């Protein structure tokens, strides 16, 4: 029996295509991969349509590639990312190709999954008005809460969200903020893919604490984690892994060198890890940190995906106390600190008895089963 195909629009690429250096977010890719797995469970095949553009100074043709037996990827041709004219041509041709695809490869009332992005601008909205397909918009955050935008972009972002027919939200708070008419929706905090215990351990007696995620200074999580290490004892090892610009990575290394002078705990920068390498590494650790700056607008509506990643690998989680986490289904399984203070973060870490029986995987399994059920209902509405 042939499965029905559902299209999923979002910036995406695979490790096999790394030479083309197309622009996409690793966190977004992981979330999309999980949702494709959930769609498989309810009887769909997925065509991911990615408008990701190269960051190289070369032209690359479009292609279709199999991701797995259930998912296929369509990439458009991408022009060199060089001078201003070339960048403009890359952006405008990418929009035109995506628009043409949506106009020629969709049907009226067909469900289309779309990963919310400012870069998609008005392409999806325009195609939707012409063809009449249904948009299930995956809204992970309100981007104007994170980056500076013009008034036009700010208004346009909300129009794009309002125009969708159904939603996937990371928190109840975001649903309440942008879905006042209560259109059909489902909540998905992050990736609910439980990883089996690889029996991977560091060969020492230290408690290993890890921060995994962005080095973006606007979110501040990595710097806060490093600062907390100054107040840990010699029985702890703080690991920093993640991604950022060349400048951000250098800042992280400098901060580690600075704090290491006064810290009894060991602090190391362990690079950017992906796939199985990432899983093996964090499973060696005991505690995962979600140390982003509280009080920022994005904290009201977004959910830190790293928390689910930690839990799926059996780690305990330390987080700043924010409503989006505390009110969630996993809220009672998190260790909180109340202020963005390095000493308080360390105190929370030190309070955890890692010898107590604990496995966060059971909770993630429950969330997976619930989401698959809710996703099926959402597609049928």
Secondary structure, DSSP 8 states (H G I E B T S, - for coil): ---EEEEEES----GGGGGG-B---HHHHHHHHHHHHHHHHTTEEEEEEE---B-SSS-B--EEEEEETTEEEEE--B----SHHHHHHHHHHHHHHHHHHHHHS--TT-EEEEE--GGGTTHHHHHHHHH--EEEEEE---GGGTS---HHHHHHHHHHHHT-SEEEES-HHHHHHH-TT--SEEE--S------------SSSSEEEEEEEE--TTT-HHHHHHHHGGGS-TTEEEEEEEE--HHHHHHHHHHHHHHHTT-SSEEEE-----HHHHHHHHHT-SEEEE---TTSGGGGT---HHHHHHHHTT-EEEEE--HHHHTSTTGGGSEEESSS-HHHHHHHHHT--TTS---THHHHHHHHHHHHHHHHHHHH-
